Amino acid sequence: MAAAPHHLLYEFAKAALIKIFAFPYATVCDMYCNGGADTEKWADAQAGRYIGIDASASAVSSDDRELWENKWKPFTTEFIELNPSADDFEARLQEKGIQADIVCCMQNLQIVML
């Protein structure tokens, strides 16, 4: 079954934005990462480190971590269960010592912030 045209356009736009803004060996913080759905695009852009953050435990599940540990990748990865829309989000990142060159949010942009 072929992907819907709007989905293909969406994937193309994400890949183009990553190619425009990424630079080799950058540390990427991907909020609402959806289990690292765009990691292949970041690999193509030669990212040095990928930090996937999602409020949903299922998006940063042990299955995702195990899949990544068993798969060769050109950069280090870390998945963190943390709500990017929480009031203390910045403080929690500082506690964990997380710094990034690029911060993005390309998945679930339609989430309603309560």
DSSP file (Angstrom, degrees, kcal/mol; ACC not computed):
  #  RESIDUE AA STRUCTURE BP1 BP2  ACC     N-H-->O    O-->H-N    N-H-->O    O-->H-N    TCO  KAPPA ALPHA  PHI   PSI    X-CA   Y-CA   Z-CA
    1    1 A M              0   0    0      0, 0.0     2,-0.1     0, 0.0     0, 0.0   0.000 360.0 360.0 360.0 129.6    0.0    0.0    0.0
    2    2 A A        -     0   0    0      1,-0.1     2,-0.1     0, 0.0     0, 0.0  -0.442 360.0-105.8 -78.6 149.4    1.4    3.4   -1.0
    3    3 A A        -     0   0    0     -2,-0.1    -1,-0.1     1,-0.1     5,-0.0  -0.414  41.9 -97.0 -72.3 150.3    1.7    6.2    1.4
    4    4 A A    >>  -     0   0    0      1,-0.1     4,-2.1    -2,-0.1     3,-0.6  -0.368  31.9-117.6 -65.2 146.1   -0.7    9.1    1.2
    5    5 A P  H 3> S+     0   0    0      0, 0.0     4,-2.2     0, 0.0     5,-0.2   0.859 114.4  53.7 -56.0 -37.9    0.6   12.1   -0.8
    6    6 A H  H 3> S+     0   0    0      1,-0.2     4,-2.2     2,-0.2     5,-0.1   0.855 107.9  50.9 -67.7 -31.9    0.4   14.4    2.3
    7    7 A H  H <> S+     0   0    0     -3,-0.6     4,-2.5     2,-0.2    -1,-0.2   0.908 109.6  49.9 -69.6 -41.1    2.5   12.0    4.3
    8    8 A L  H  X S+     0   0    0     -4,-2.1     4,-2.3     2,-0.2    -2,-0.2   0.904 112.0  48.3 -62.2 -41.5    5.1   11.8    1.6
    9    9 A L  H  X S+     0   0    0     -4,-2.2     4,-2.7     2,-0.2    -2,-0.2   0.907 110.5  51.6 -64.5 -42.4    5.2   15.6    1.5
   10   10 A Y  H  X S+     0   0    0     -4,-2.2     4,-2.2     2,-0.2    -2,-0.2   0.923 111.8  46.0 -59.8 -46.8    5.5   15.8    5.3
   11   11 A E  H  X S+     0   0    0     -4,-2.5     4,-2.3     2,-0.2    -2,-0.2   0.888 112.5  51.1 -64.7 -39.9    8.4   13.3    5.3
   12   12 A F  H  X S+     0   0    0     -4,-2.3     4,-2.5     2,-0.2    -2,-0.2   0.920 109.7  50.1 -62.4 -44.9   10.1   15.3    2.5
   13   13 A A  H  X S+     0   0    0     -4,-2.7     4,-2.5     2,-0.2    -2,-0.2   0.905 110.5  49.5 -62.5 -42.5    9.8   18.6    4.4
   14   14 A K  H  X S+     0   0    0     -4,-2.2     4,-2.3     2,-0.2    -1,-0.2   0.933 111.8  48.2 -62.3 -45.1   11.3   17.1    7.5
   15   15 A A  H  X S+     0   0    0     -4,-2.3     4,-2.3     1,-0.2    -2,-0.2   0.899 112.2  49.8 -62.1 -40.9   14.2   15.6    5.6
   16   16 A A  H  X S+     0   0    0     -4,-2.5     4,-2.1     2,-0.2    -1,-0.2   0.921 110.6  49.1 -64.9 -44.3   14.8   19.0    3.9
   17   17 A L  H  X S+     0   0    0     -4,-2.5     4,-2.5     1,-0.2     5,-0.3   0.904 111.1  50.2 -62.3 -41.2   14.7   20.9    7.1
   18   18 A I  H  X S+     0   0    0     -4,-2.3     4,-2.5     1,-0.2    -1,-0.2   0.928 111.0  48.7 -63.1 -44.4   17.1   18.6    8.7
   19   19 A K  H  < S+     0   0    0     -4,-2.3    -1,-0.2     1,-0.2    -2,-0.2   0.860 113.8  47.8 -63.9 -34.8   19.5   18.9    5.8
   20   20 A I  H  < S+     0   0    0     -4,-2.1    -2,-0.2    -5,-0.2    -1,-0.2   0.922 123.8  28.0 -71.6 -45.0   19.3   22.7    5.9
   21   21 A F  H  < S+     0   0    0     -4,-2.5    -2,-0.2    -5,-0.2    -3,-0.2   0.686 100.5  90.1 -97.1 -19.6   19.8   23.2    9.6
   22   22 A A     <  -     0   0    0     -4,-2.5    24,-0.0    -5,-0.3    25,-0.0  -0.394  50.6-170.6 -79.2 155.5   21.9   20.2   10.7
   23   23 A F    >   -     0   0    0     -2,-0.1     3,-1.6    23,-0.0    22,-0.1  -0.971  39.2 -74.0-140.3 155.6   25.7   20.1   10.7
   24   24 A P  T 3  S+     0   0    0      0, 0.0    23,-0.2     0, 0.0    22,-0.1  -0.171 112.8   6.0 -55.5 137.6   28.2   17.3   11.2
   25   25 A Y  T 3  S+     0   0    0     21,-3.3    22,-0.2     1,-0.2    21,-0.1   0.588  89.2 155.0  69.0  16.1   28.6   16.0   14.8
   26   26 A A    <   -     0   0    0     -3,-1.6    22,-2.4    20,-0.3    23,-1.8  -0.374  46.2-123.3 -69.5 150.3   25.8   18.1   16.2
   27   27 A T  E     -a   49   0A   0     21,-0.2    75,-2.2    20,-0.2    74,-2.0  -0.880  30.8-158.3 -93.6 123.4   23.9   17.1   19.3
   28   28 A V  E     -ab  50 102A   0     21,-2.9    23,-3.1    -2,-0.6     2,-0.6  -0.887  13.3-163.3-110.0 130.0   20.2   16.9   18.5
   29   29 A C  E     -ab  51 103A   0     73,-3.0    75,-2.5    -2,-0.5     2,-0.7  -0.953  11.3-167.3-111.0 111.3   17.4   17.1   21.0
   30   30 A D  E >   -ab  52 104A   0     21,-2.8    23,-2.7    -2,-0.6     3,-0.6  -0.866   7.2-154.1-105.7 104.8   14.2   15.8   19.4
   31   31 A M  E 3  S+a   53   0A   0     73,-2.9    76,-0.6    -2,-0.7    75,-0.3  -0.561  81.0  13.7 -82.4 144.2   11.1   16.6   21.5
   32   32 A Y  T 3  S+     0   0    0     21,-1.6    -1,-0.3    -2,-0.2    22,-0.2   0.966  83.6 179.0  53.0  55.9    8.1   14.3   21.2
   33   33 A C    X>  -     0   0    0     20,-1.7     4,-1.7    -3,-0.6     3,-0.7   0.613  26.7-141.1 -69.7 -16.8   10.5   12.0   19.4
   34   34 A N  T 34 S-     0   0    0      1,-0.2     3,-0.1     2,-0.2    26,-0.1   0.909  74.2 -47.8  55.8  44.1    8.0    9.2   18.7
   35   35 A G  T 34 S-     0   0    0     24,-0.4    -1,-0.2     1,-0.2    25,-0.1   0.707 107.1 -57.0  72.7  20.1   10.5    6.5   19.5
   36   36 A G  T X4 S+     0   0    0     -3,-0.7     3,-1.8    -6,-0.1     4,-0.3   0.861  78.9 164.9  81.2  35.8   13.2    8.1   17.3
   37   37 A A  T 3< S+     0   0    0     -4,-1.7     3,-0.3     1,-0.3     4,-0.1   0.760  74.9  42.5 -59.7 -27.0   11.1    8.1   14.1
   38   38 A D  T 3> S+     0   0    0     -5,-0.4     4,-1.7     1,-0.2     3,-0.5   0.205  77.1 110.4-106.5  16.6   13.4   10.5   12.3
   39   39 A T  H <> S+     0   0    0     -3,-1.8     4,-2.3     1,-0.2    -1,-0.2   0.833  74.3  58.5 -63.8 -31.5   16.8    9.1   13.4
   40   40 A E  H  > S+     0   0    0     -3,-0.3     4,-2.1    -4,-0.3    -1,-0.2   0.892 105.3  50.5 -64.0 -37.1   17.6    7.9    9.9
   41   41 A K  H  > S+     0   0    0     -3,-0.5     4,-1.2     2,-0.2    -1,-0.2   0.897 110.9  48.5 -66.0 -39.7   17.3   11.5    8.6
   42   42 A W  H  <>S+     0   0    0     -4,-1.7     5,-2.2     2,-0.2    -2,-0.2   0.851 108.4  54.7 -68.9 -33.9   19.6   12.7   11.4
   43   43 A A  H ><5S+     0   0    0     -4,-2.3     3,-1.6     1,-0.2    -2,-0.2   0.917 105.6  52.0 -63.3 -42.9   22.1    9.9   10.5
   44   44 A D  H 3<5S+     0   0    0     -4,-2.1    -1,-0.2     1,-0.3    -2,-0.2   0.811 107.9  52.6 -61.9 -29.8   22.1   11.1    6.9
   45   45 A A  T 3<5S-     0   0    0     -4,-1.2    -1,-0.3    -5,-0.1    -2,-0.2   0.395 116.8-117.6 -87.1   2.8   22.9   14.6    8.2
   46   46 A Q  T < 5 -     0   0    0     -3,-1.6   -21,-3.3    -4,-0.2   -20,-0.3   0.852  43.4-176.1  65.1  39.8   25.8   13.1   10.2
   47   47 A A      < -     0   0    0     -5,-2.2   -20,-0.2   -23,-0.2    -1,-0.1  -0.308  19.8-151.1 -60.8 151.1   24.5   14.0   13.7
   48   48 A G  S    S+     0   0    0    -22,-2.4    28,-1.5     1,-0.3     2,-0.3   0.753  75.5  12.6 -96.0 -29.2   26.9   13.2   16.5
   49   49 A R  E     -ac  27  76A   0    -23,-1.8   -21,-2.9    26,-0.2     2,-0.5  -0.991  62.1-156.9-150.8 140.1   24.4   12.5   19.3
   50   50 A Y  E     -ac  28  77A   0     26,-3.0    28,-1.7    -2,-0.3     2,-0.5  -0.982   5.5-172.9-123.6 125.5   20.7   12.1   19.3
   51   51 A I  E     -ac  29  78A   0    -23,-3.1   -21,-2.8    -2,-0.5     2,-0.6  -0.959   9.0-163.3-118.1 111.8   18.5   12.7   22.4
   52   52 A G  E     -ac  30  79A   0     26,-3.0    28,-3.1    -2,-0.5     2,-0.4  -0.846   7.6-173.5 -98.5 123.3   14.9   11.7   22.0
   53   53 A I  E     +ac  31  80A   0    -23,-2.7   -20,-1.7    -2,-0.6   -21,-1.6  -0.959  10.8 161.2-119.8 132.2   12.5   13.1   24.6
   54   54 A D  E     - c   0  81A   0     26,-2.1    28,-1.6    -2,-0.4    29,-0.1  -0.995  39.4-142.0-149.8 145.2    8.9   12.1   24.9
   55   55 A A  S    S+     0   0    0     -2,-0.3     2,-0.5    26,-0.2    28,-0.2   0.750  84.6  84.0 -74.3 -24.5    6.2   12.4   27.5
   56   56 A S    >>  -     0   0    0      1,-0.2     4,-0.7    26,-0.2     3,-0.7  -0.677  69.7-150.3 -86.7 126.7    4.8    9.0   26.6
   57   57 A A  G >4 S+     0   0    0     -2,-0.5     3,-0.7     1,-0.2    -1,-0.2   0.842  98.9  59.3 -61.8 -32.3    6.5    6.0   28.1
   58   58 A S  G >4 S+     0   0    0      1,-0.2     3,-0.9     2,-0.2    -1,-0.2   0.800  99.3  57.2 -68.8 -26.3    5.6    4.0   25.1
   59   59 A A  G <4 S+     0   0    0     -3,-0.7   -24,-0.4     1,-0.2    -1,-0.2   0.698 117.9  32.5 -77.4 -18.5    7.5    6.4   22.8
   60   60 A V  G << S+     0   0    0     -4,-0.7    -1,-0.2    -3,-0.7    -2,-0.2  -0.174  93.0 154.5-125.5  39.0   10.7    5.8   24.8
   61   61 A S    <>  -     0   0    0     -3,-0.9     4,-2.0     1,-0.1     3,-0.2  -0.073  60.5-108.9 -67.6 165.3   10.0    2.2   25.7
   62   62 A S  H  > S+     0   0    0      1,-0.2     4,-2.8     2,-0.2     5,-0.2   0.791 119.8  62.1 -64.4 -27.3   12.6   -0.4   26.5
   63   63 A D  H  > S+     0   0    0      2,-0.2     4,-2.5     1,-0.2    -1,-0.2   0.924 104.4  46.9 -63.2 -43.7   11.7   -2.0   23.2
   64   64 A D  H  > S+     0   0    0      2,-0.2     4,-2.4     1,-0.2    -2,-0.2   0.932 113.7  48.3 -61.6 -45.6   12.9    1.1   21.4
   65   65 A R  H  X S+     0   0    0     -4,-2.0     4,-2.4     1,-0.2    -2,-0.2   0.916 112.2  48.3 -62.5 -42.6   16.1    1.2   23.5
   66   66 A E  H  X S+     0   0    0     -4,-2.8     4,-1.8     2,-0.2    -1,-0.2   0.903 109.7  52.9 -65.1 -41.0   16.7   -2.5   22.8
   67   67 A L  H  < S+     0   0    0     -4,-2.5     4,-0.5     1,-0.2    -1,-0.2   0.921 112.3  45.2 -58.9 -44.2   16.2   -2.0   19.1
   68   68 A W  H >< S+     0   0    0     -4,-2.4     3,-0.8     1,-0.2    -2,-0.2   0.871 109.7  54.1 -69.5 -36.4   18.7    0.9   19.0
   69   69 A E  H 3< S+     0   0    0     -4,-2.4    -1,-0.2     1,-0.2    -2,-0.2   0.830 112.1  45.3 -66.3 -30.3   21.2   -1.0   21.1
   70   70 A N  T 3< S+     0   0    0     -4,-1.8     2,-0.4    -5,-0.2    -1,-0.2   0.473 103.9  76.5 -90.8  -2.9   21.1   -3.9   18.6
   71   71 A K  S <  S-     0   0    0     -3,-0.8     2,-0.2    -4,-0.5    -4,-0.0  -0.893  83.8-118.3-112.8 136.8   21.3   -1.7   15.5
   72   72 A W        +     0   0    0     -2,-0.4    -2,-0.1     2,-0.0    -3,-0.0  -0.521  39.3 175.3 -69.6 137.4   24.4   -0.1   14.2
   73   73 A K        -     0   0    0     -2,-0.2     4,-0.1    -4,-0.1   -33,-0.0  -0.993  38.0-131.3-143.6 148.4   24.1    3.7   14.2
   74   74 A P  S    S+     0   0    0      0, 0.0     2,-0.3     0, 0.0    -2,-0.0   0.403  90.0  37.5 -82.4   4.8   26.6    6.5   13.4
   75   75 A F  S    S-     0   0    0    -25,-0.0   -26,-0.2   -26,-0.0     2,-0.2  -0.959  89.0 -95.8-147.5 163.7   25.8    8.4   16.6
   76   76 A T  E     -c   49   0A   0    -28,-1.5   -26,-3.0    -2,-0.3     2,-0.3  -0.550  39.4-156.4 -80.8 149.7   25.0    7.9   20.2
   77   77 A T  E     -c   50   0A   0    -28,-0.2     2,-0.3    -2,-0.2   -26,-0.2  -0.932  15.1-178.6-128.4 151.5   21.4    7.8   21.2
   78   78 A E  E     -c   51   0A   0    -28,-1.7   -26,-3.0    -2,-0.3     2,-0.5  -0.963  10.5-158.0-147.8 130.3   19.6    8.5   24.5
   79   79 A F  E     -c   52   0A   0     -2,-0.3     2,-0.4   -28,-0.2   -26,-0.2  -0.944  12.8-173.2-112.8 131.1   15.8    8.3   25.0
   80   80 A I  E     -c   53   0A   0    -28,-3.1   -26,-2.1    -2,-0.5     2,-0.9  -0.981  22.8-138.8-128.4 130.7   14.3   10.1   28.0
   81   81 A E  E     +c   54   0A   0     -2,-0.4     2,-0.3   -28,-0.2   -26,-0.2  -0.793  52.7 131.4 -87.8 107.5   10.7   10.0   29.3
   82   82 A L        -     0   0    0    -28,-1.6   -26,-0.2    -2,-0.9    -2,-0.1  -0.967  58.7-118.0-158.8 138.8   10.0   13.7   30.1
   83   83 A N    >   -     0   0    0     -2,-0.3     3,-1.8   -28,-0.2     6,-0.1  -0.733  17.5-161.2 -86.6 109.5    7.1   16.0   29.2
   84   84 A P  T 3  S+     0   0    0      0, 0.0    -1,-0.2     0, 0.0     5,-0.1   0.700  90.3  55.7 -63.0 -18.9    8.4   18.9   27.1
   85   85 A S  T 3  S+     0   0    0      4,-0.1     2,-0.1     3,-0.1    -2,-0.0   0.410  82.6 114.4 -94.1   3.8    5.3   21.0   28.0
   86   86 A A  S X  S-     0   0    0     -3,-1.8     3,-1.5     1,-0.1     4,-0.3  -0.411  75.0-122.4 -73.4 150.3    5.8   20.7   31.8
   87   87 A D  T 3  S+     0   0    0      1,-0.3     3,-0.3     2,-0.1     4,-0.2   0.829 111.6  46.1 -60.8 -33.7    6.6   23.8   33.7
   88   88 A D  T 3> S+     0   0    0      1,-0.2     4,-2.5     2,-0.1    -1,-0.3   0.157  77.3 115.0 -97.6  19.9    9.8   22.4   35.1
   89   89 A F  H <> S+     0   0    0     -3,-1.5     4,-2.2     1,-0.2     5,-0.2   0.922  76.7  47.1 -57.3 -49.9   11.1   21.0   31.7
   90   90 A E  H  > S+     0   0    0     -3,-0.3     4,-2.2    -4,-0.3    -1,-0.2   0.904 112.8  49.7 -61.8 -41.8   14.1   23.3   31.5
   91   91 A A  H  > S+     0   0    0      1,-0.2     4,-2.4     2,-0.2    -1,-0.2   0.896 109.6  51.8 -63.4 -40.3   15.1   22.6   35.1
   92   92 A R  H  X S+     0   0    0     -4,-2.5     4,-1.7     2,-0.2    -2,-0.2   0.884 108.9  50.6 -65.2 -38.2   14.8   18.8   34.5
   93   93 A L  H  <>S+     0   0    0     -4,-2.2     5,-2.5     2,-0.2     4,-0.5   0.916 110.5  49.4 -64.0 -42.3   17.1   19.1   31.4
   94   94 A Q  H ><5S+     0   0    0     -4,-2.2     3,-1.0     1,-0.2    -2,-0.2   0.896 107.3  54.9 -63.8 -40.0   19.7   21.0   33.4
   95   95 A E  H 3<5S+     0   0    0     -4,-2.4    -1,-0.2     1,-0.3    -2,-0.2   0.884 110.9  45.5 -57.9 -39.4   19.5   18.4   36.2
   96   96 A K  T 3<5S-     0   0    0     -4,-1.7    -1,-0.3    -5,-0.1    -2,-0.2   0.502 112.9-121.8 -83.6  -4.7   20.3   15.7   33.6
   97   97 A G  T < 5 +     0   0    0     -3,-1.0     2,-0.6    -4,-0.5    -3,-0.2   0.821  52.1 164.5  69.7  31.2   23.1   17.8   32.1
   98   98 A I      < +     0   0    0     -5,-2.5     2,-0.4    -6,-0.1    -1,-0.2  -0.730   7.5 166.6 -90.4 123.2   21.5   17.8   28.7
   99   99 A Q        -     0   0    0     -2,-0.6     2,-0.3   -71,-0.0   -71,-0.0  -0.975  10.6-171.2-129.6 146.5   22.7   20.4   26.2
  100  100 A A        -     0   0    0     -2,-0.4   -72,-0.2     1,-0.1     3,-0.1  -0.979  30.0-151.5-140.7 151.4   22.0   20.4   22.5
  101  101 A D  S    S+     0   0    0    -74,-2.0     2,-0.4    -2,-0.3   -73,-0.2   0.796  94.3  30.6 -83.9 -34.5   23.1   22.2   19.3
  102  102 A I  E     -b   28   0A   0    -75,-2.2   -73,-3.0     2,-0.0     2,-0.5  -0.993  65.5-170.1-130.4 130.1   19.8   21.6   17.6
  103  103 A V  E     +b   29   0A   0     -2,-0.4     2,-0.3   -75,-0.2   -73,-0.2  -0.983  19.4 166.2-118.9 129.0   16.4   21.3   19.3
  104  104 A C  E     -b   30   0A   0    -75,-2.5   -73,-2.9    -2,-0.5     2,-0.2  -0.916  30.5-162.6-139.5 165.2   13.5   20.2   17.1
  105  105 A C        +     0   0    0     -2,-0.3   -73,-0.1   -75,-0.2   -75,-0.1  -0.706  30.0 147.3-148.1  89.5    9.9   19.0   17.4
  106  106 A M        +     0   0    0    -75,-0.3     2,-0.4    -2,-0.2     3,-0.2   0.485  54.6  71.0-108.0  -4.4    8.8   17.3   14.2
  107  107 A Q  S    S+     0   0    0    -76,-0.6   -73,-0.1   -75,-0.2   -69,-0.0  -0.867 104.4   4.8-111.0 147.1    6.5   14.6   15.5
  108  108 A N    >   +     0   0    0     -2,-0.4     3,-1.8     1,-0.1    -1,-0.2   0.836  67.2 159.5  56.1  39.7    3.0   15.2   17.0
  109  109 A L  T 3   +     0   0    0      1,-0.3    -1,-0.1    -3,-0.2    -2,-0.1   0.694  68.6  66.2 -64.8 -16.2    3.0   18.9   16.3
  110  110 A Q  T 3  S+     0   0    0      2,-0.1    -1,-0.3     0, 0.0    -2,-0.1   0.398  70.9 129.8 -86.5   3.4   -0.8   18.7   16.6
  111  111 A I    <   -     0   0    0     -3,-1.8     2,-0.6     1,-0.1     0, 0.0  -0.357  59.5-128.4 -61.1 133.8   -0.6   17.8   20.4
  112  112 A V        -     0   0    0     -2,-0.1     2,-0.6     2,-0.0    -1,-0.1  -0.744  16.7-137.8 -85.9 123.6   -2.9   20.0   22.4
  113  113 A M              0   0    0     -2,-0.6    -1,-0.0     1,-0.1    -2,-0.0  -0.729 360.0 360.0 -84.4 120.5   -1.0   21.6   25.3
  114  114 A L              0   0    0     -2,-0.6    -1,-0.1     0, 0.0    -2,-0.0   0.421 360.0 360.0 -94.0 360.0   -3.2   21.4   28.4
